[in-house]
Amino acid sequence: TQLITMAEITAALVNELRDKTNAGMMECKNALKETSGDVDAAIKFLRERGAIKAAKKADREAKEGVVAAQIDVEARSGVLVEVNCETDFVAKNDNFKAFVSELTDSVASAGANDIDSANAVQKGEGTLDDFVKAKVIELGENLQFRRMTRYEVEGSGVVASYIHLGGKVGVLVEVNCAKDETATSDAFRELVKDLTLHIAAASPAGIGRDEISDDLVEAEKDLFRKQMADSGKPPEILDKIIEGKLGKFYSTICLLEQGFIKDPDNTISDLLASKGKELDDEISIRRFTRYGVGE
């Protein structure tokens, strides 16, 4: 193959490499010089250099970032992702937001179910992991595709999402019903939207009591015991008081027992029952995920 000198490395060649790699102009020029103008070899050269640079930045703490979501047009499946960076300045940067949007789109369309399968998704000339590393070099910060959740509807129902506070909090939920026509009704969709808003604001720990970890419950019981240590009440009375206090505790962390944020006198359970009656259907929340950036 004919060797190309630095003088023959044209702007068009540099731009072609930039388009394919997102690398800076001088980095592209140098890579083409190192590889005698061979674009494919220059891509490989930049990847290897980029991986080393990205690895050096990987030790730096990335606690800022955004949560993003994508739901398919039929609301039958959806993904929730969190991508971290080092500074709030980058988190609010349009370049970073566009990158997260593109990453979310790739994860959603590839059908990836976890971080490992998502990172291996083909993206341009490489993988999604390469795509993230290239952006680390471009933005000069450690970026981490930290976590993802994917939901697919079972039976009738929808998957929905809500992104709050400019991407600081994100929610993914699956709500089921018995009839297909219910899932497409405006009233049902409005209910689901309200549920995502509620979960974002109220941050429940689980849907019902069975989803609350034993450790959390025991820690709460210990707290109550300490509070009443000097009360002088017999143990059997104390146990009844603690059970009563636990009821109050559950009402703050179980989704179904929480007062609905738009109408605190009614619980989420009440809301599902009344909406089910209105739509003549059985409505249930199958699962939800709530991400807070850096949690």
WONORMO-V386626 format. One record per pair of residues at least 24 apart in sequence whose C-alpha atoms are under 10 Angstrom apart, sorted by the first residue. I is the first residue (numbers start at 0). J is the second residue. Records with the same first field share a line. If there is no record, write none. Layout:
BEGIN
I = J + J
END
This chain:
BEGIN
0 = 35 + 37
1 = 35 + 36 + 37
2 = 32 + 34 + 35 + 36 + 37
3 = 31 + 32 + 34 + 35 + 36 + 37
4 = 31 + 32 + 35 + 36
5 = 29 + 31 + 32 + 33 + 35 + 36
6 = 32
7 = 32 + 35 + 36
8 = 32 + 35 + 36 + 37
9 = 36
12 = 36 + 37 + 38
13 = 38
16 = 41 + 42 + 45
17 = 42
19 = 123 + 124
20 = 45 + 46 + 123 + 124 + 125 + 129 + 130 + 133 + 134 + 137
21 = 130 + 133 + 134 + 136 + 137
22 = 46 + 49 + 133 + 134 + 136 + 137
23 = 136 + 137
39 = 124
42 = 124 + 125
43 = 124 + 125
45 = 133
46 = 125 + 129 + 130 + 132 + 133
48 = 133 + 136
49 = 129 + 132 + 133 + 134 + 135 + 136 + 137
50 = 128 + 129 + 132 + 133 + 135 + 136
51 = 132 + 136
52 = 132 + 133 + 135 + 136 + 139 + 141
53 = 129 + 131 + 132 + 133 + 134 + 135 + 136 + 139 + 140 + 141 + 142
54 = 132 + 135 + 141
55 = 141
56 = 132 + 135 + 136 + 139 + 140 + 141 + 142
57 = 132 + 135 + 140 + 141 + 142 + 143
58 = 141
59 = 84 + 85 + 140 + 141 + 142
60 = 84 + 85 + 86 + 140 + 141 + 142 + 143
61 = 85 + 86 + 140 + 141 + 142 + 143 + 145 + 293
62 = 86 + 87 + 141 + 142 + 143 + 292 + 293 + 294
63 = 87 + 88 + 89 + 90 + 91 + 142 + 167 + 292 + 293
64 = 88 + 89 + 90 + 91 + 95 + 96 + 99 + 142 + 143 + 144 + 145 + 166 + 167 + 291 + 292 + 293
65 = 90 + 91 + 95 + 96 + 99 + 162 + 164 + 165 + 166 + 167 + 168 + 169 + 290 + 291 + 292 + 293
66 = 96 + 99 + 100 + 103 + 145 + 146 + 147 + 161 + 162 + 163 + 164 + 165 + 166 + 167 + 168 + 169 + 170 + 289 + 290 + 291 + 292 + 293
67 = 96 + 99 + 100 + 102 + 103 + 104 + 147 + 160 + 161 + 162 + 163 + 165 + 166 + 167 + 168 + 169 + 170 + 290
68 = 99 + 100 + 103 + 104 + 107 + 147 + 148 + 149 + 159 + 160 + 161 + 162 + 166 + 169 + 170 + 171
69 = 100 + 103 + 104 + 106 + 107 + 108 + 149 + 159 + 160 + 161 + 171
70 = 104 + 107 + 149 + 150 + 157 + 158 + 159 + 160 + 171
71 = 107 + 108 + 158 + 159
73 = 157 + 158 + 183
74 = 151 + 152 + 156 + 157 + 158 + 159 + 160 + 173 + 182 + 183 + 188
75 = 150 + 151 + 152 + 153 + 154 + 155 + 156 + 157 + 158 + 159 + 173 + 182
76 = 107 + 110 + 149 + 150 + 151 + 152 + 153 + 157 + 158 + 159 + 173
77 = 106 + 107 + 108 + 110 + 148 + 149 + 150 + 151 + 152 + 157 + 158 + 159 + 160 + 171 + 172 + 173
78 = 103 + 104 + 106 + 107 + 108 + 110 + 111 + 112 + 147 + 148 + 149 + 150 + 151 + 158 + 159 + 160 + 170 + 171
79 = 103 + 106 + 107 + 146 + 147 + 148 + 149 + 150 + 160 + 161 + 162 + 169 + 170 + 171 + 172 + 288 + 289 + 290
80 = 106 + 107 + 114 + 144 + 145 + 146 + 147 + 148 + 149 + 169 + 170 + 171 + 290
81 = 143 + 144 + 145 + 146 + 147 + 148 + 166 + 167 + 168 + 169 + 290 + 291 + 292 + 293
82 = 131 + 142 + 143 + 144 + 145 + 146 + 147 + 292 + 293
83 = 140 + 141 + 142 + 143 + 144 + 145 + 146 + 292 + 293
84 = 135 + 138 + 139 + 140 + 141 + 142 + 143 + 144 + 145 + 293
85 = 139 + 140 + 141 + 142 + 143
86 = 140 + 141
89 = 138 + 139 + 140 + 142
90 = 165 + 166 + 167
91 = 165 + 166
92 = 138
94 = 134 + 137 + 138
95 = 134 + 138 + 142
96 = 166
98 = 130 + 131 + 134
99 = 131 + 144
101 = 130
102 = 127 + 128 + 130 + 131 + 144
103 = 147
106 = 147 + 149
107 = 149
110 = 149
111 = 147 + 148 + 149
112 = 147 + 148 + 149 + 150
113 = 146 + 147 + 148 + 149
114 = 144 + 145 + 146 + 147 + 148
115 = 146
117 = 144 + 146 + 147
118 = 144
145 = 292 + 293
146 = 290
147 = 288 + 290
148 = 287 + 288 + 289 + 290
149 = 288
150 = 286 + 287 + 288
152 = 285
153 = 285
154 = 178 + 179
155 = 179 + 180 + 181 + 182 + 183 + 282
156 = 180 + 181 + 182 + 183 + 187 + 188 + 191 + 282 + 283 + 284 + 285
157 = 182 + 183 + 187 + 188 + 191
158 = 188 + 191 + 285 + 286 + 287
159 = 188 + 191 + 192 + 194 + 195 + 287
160 = 191 + 192 + 194 + 195 + 196 + 199 + 287 + 288 + 289
161 = 192 + 193 + 194 + 195 + 196 + 197 + 198 + 199 + 289
162 = 195 + 196 + 199 + 289 + 290
163 = 195 + 196 + 199 + 200 + 291
164 = 199
166 = 290 + 291 + 292
167 = 290 + 291 + 292 + 293
168 = 199 + 200 + 202 + 289 + 290 + 291 + 292 + 293
169 = 195 + 196 + 198 + 199 + 288 + 289 + 290 + 291 + 292
170 = 194 + 195 + 196 + 197 + 198 + 199 + 200 + 202 + 287 + 288 + 289 + 290 + 291
171 = 195 + 198 + 199 + 286 + 287 + 288 + 289 + 290
172 = 198 + 284 + 285 + 286 + 287 + 288 + 289
173 = 283 + 284 + 285 + 286 + 287 + 288
174 = 282 + 283 + 284 + 285 + 286 + 287
175 = 281 + 282 + 283 + 284 + 285 + 286
176 = 275 + 278 + 280 + 281 + 282 + 283 + 284 + 285
177 = 279 + 280 + 281 + 282 + 283
178 = 278 + 279 + 280 + 281 + 282
180 = 278
181 = 275 + 278 + 279 + 280 + 281 + 282
182 = 282
184 = 278
186 = 274 + 277 + 278
187 = 274 + 275 + 277 + 278 + 282
190 = 270 + 271 + 274
191 = 271 + 284
193 = 259 + 260 + 261
194 = 254 + 259 + 260 + 267 + 270 + 271 + 284 + 287
195 = 287 + 288 + 289
196 = 259 + 260 + 261
197 = 254 + 257 + 258 + 259 + 260 + 261 + 267
198 = 254 + 257 + 259 + 260 + 287 + 288 + 289
199 = 288 + 289 + 290 + 291
200 = 260
201 = 251 + 252 + 253 + 254 + 257 + 258 + 259 + 260
202 = 251 + 252 + 253 + 254 + 288 + 289 + 290 + 291
203 = 249 + 250 + 251 + 252 + 253 + 254 + 255 + 256 + 257 + 287 + 288 + 289
204 = 249 + 251 + 252 + 253 + 254 + 287 + 288 + 289
205 = 249 + 252 + 253 + 254 + 255 + 286 + 287 + 288
206 = 252 + 253 + 254 + 255 + 256 + 257 + 267 + 268 + 284 + 285 + 286 + 287
207 = 249 + 250 + 252 + 253 + 254 + 255 + 256 + 268
208 = 246 + 249 + 250 + 252 + 253 + 254 + 255 + 256
209 = 253
210 = 253
211 = 249 + 252 + 253
216 = 245 + 248 + 249
219 = 244 + 245 + 248
220 = 244 + 245 + 248
254 = 284 + 287
255 = 283 + 284
END
